[in-house]
């Protein structure tokens, strides 16, 4: 039984808790920390767990093997570093952190402690995504030429409900580093290589009360030559014909609306499969448990978290400068005893 400390009891924690409830035979929340005492108490009662108002106190006093970080964006770095120093495995909501310097700190902390960090990239657990990745990894489609990902919806935020997301200081930007993080890590997953450079255009079409953008289009080049195109927005719903993701490759194409996958080979052969809906957060928690129990790396570790963040940061810099911007590379772990 893996004992988890839940750090942050707000909205996204509800989705994570469904996962712990479903996989209660393997993993469960035994301690909760939230800066709002009432939230900490309520979540602790819900989960029959210890309650804390300071996650550092939880790390010191609670008997946990891992933590699940469900905090606002700007608090991820500090919580990851503290958890790693305490020797706890980590599941962290997106984004991993907010800046290149924070990415270095996070990577060094996790590497030095020898703990597992899993990025909570829940859309990787859509069956259509898993099937597409398996198809690409099989080699039947050959080299990947282009990847497109989309995540747009009409967001009904207003100044009274947007909270910390309205500030670029606490969110790290606007829509791109929030909902846009999903099509970013999905593009990375399907491209199958590290990103090398990016260019972006940002827009604010409707949510003018927020400091950051409400829409973004990003182009990314990957080390294998693939080009990625990302489209994301809080301002509007996409047209009905818009794919969730698509790939053009050497020997064919694939595309998906998120619930089905359609593959077409250059030979003319096609195959399609529809999938039953799944709760991706439940699947994500189950994968985290499997990784810890079996000592296997999760689908996306801090490496992929840094790569996804790098694409977004390069996009922001590109929008500011009007240039194509190199994507930062994840820091290479330094062997123990070696010079840094």
Buried (B, 14 or more C-beta within 10 A) or exposed (E): EBBBBBBBBBEBBEBBBEBBBBBEEBBBBBBBBBBEEEBBBBBBEBBEBBBBBEBBEBBEEBEBBBBBBBBBBBBBBBBBBBBBBBEBBBBBBBBBBBBBEBBBBBBBBBBEBEBBBBBBBBBBBBBBBBBBBEBBEEEBBEEBBBBBBBBBEEBEBEEEEBBBBBBBEBBBBBBBBBBBBBBBBBBBBBBBBBBBBBBBBBBBEBBEEBBBBBBBBBBBBBEEEBBBBBBBBBBBEBEEEEBBBBBBBEEBBBBBBBEBBBBBBEEEEEEEEEBEEEBBBBBBBBBBBBBBEEEEEBBBBBBBBBBBBBBBBBBBBBBEEEEBBEBBBBBEBEEEEEEE
